[in-house]
């Protein structure tokens, strides 16, 4: 199973359908599952959340092609640097 991660930073309302997101989605190709993880100042927990999400998708949906999209709402604690 392939799990692709796409990270979108900055203001959600300004960047939701920008070139960065569209390029990431096109690179992921056709997928069966899309998991969205919204973030705001989650530097302490986001790495674990993405890791658990990836392993859960792999173990419960081993044949599915999935993508994890993390959308940061303008964190000031370094969340975007971790992603």
Secondary structure, DSSP 8 states (H G I E B T S, - for coil): --EEEEEE-S-HHHHTTSHHHHHHHHHH-S-SEEEEEEESS-TTTHHHHHHHHHHHHHHH-TT--EEEEEEE---SSSHHHH-
